[in-house]
Amino acid sequence: MSAVQPGVGIIGGGIMGAGIAEAAARAALSRISAAPELSVLGEQSVIVEAVPEFEELALDLFARVDEIARPDALLATNTSSIPVAKTLLLHVPRP
């Protein structure tokens, strides 16, 4: 996907630590993908919402994802402006 630019950030790593951190980051990146359509989320174990910071949009998305996601899937949010404890946890079917 061309919109995603892979990169590695290392804090406090020496030469050896940098190589280990880079290898771990690259291995993790191989397990992460963007979902262009909700239908591909049904078998994922971790689903991270990362839509624009509009409360109604996030609530609608979580409700739709809840219908598709497997029962043991971890649903997470990338929000920085929607109060999770006061909004999302009260309205999401399975917080």
Rosetta blueprint (number, residue, H / E / L):
1 M L
2 S L
3 A L
4 V L
5 Q L
6 P L
7 G L
8 V L
9 G L
10 I L
11 I L
12 G L
13 G L
14 G L
15 I H
16 M H
17 G H
18 A H
19 G H
20 I H
21 A H
22 E H
23 A H
24 A H
25 A H
26 R H
27 A H
28 A H
29 L H
30 S L
31 R L
32 I L
33 S L
34 A L
35 A L
36 P L
37 E L
38 L H
39 S H
40 V H
41 L H
42 G L
43 E L
44 Q L
45 S L
46 V E
47 I E
48 V E
49 E E
50 A L
51 V L
52 P L
53 E L
54 F L
55 E H
56 E H
57 L H
58 A H
59 L H
60 D H
61 L H
62 F H
63 A H
64 R H
65 V H
66 D H
67 E H
68 I H
69 A L
70 R L
71 P L
72 D L
73 A L
74 L E
75 L E
76 A E
77 T E
78 N L
79 T L
80 S L
81 S L
82 I L
83 P L
84 V H
85 A H
86 K H
87 T H
88 L H
89 L H
90 L H
91 H H
92 V L
93 P L
94 R L
95 P L
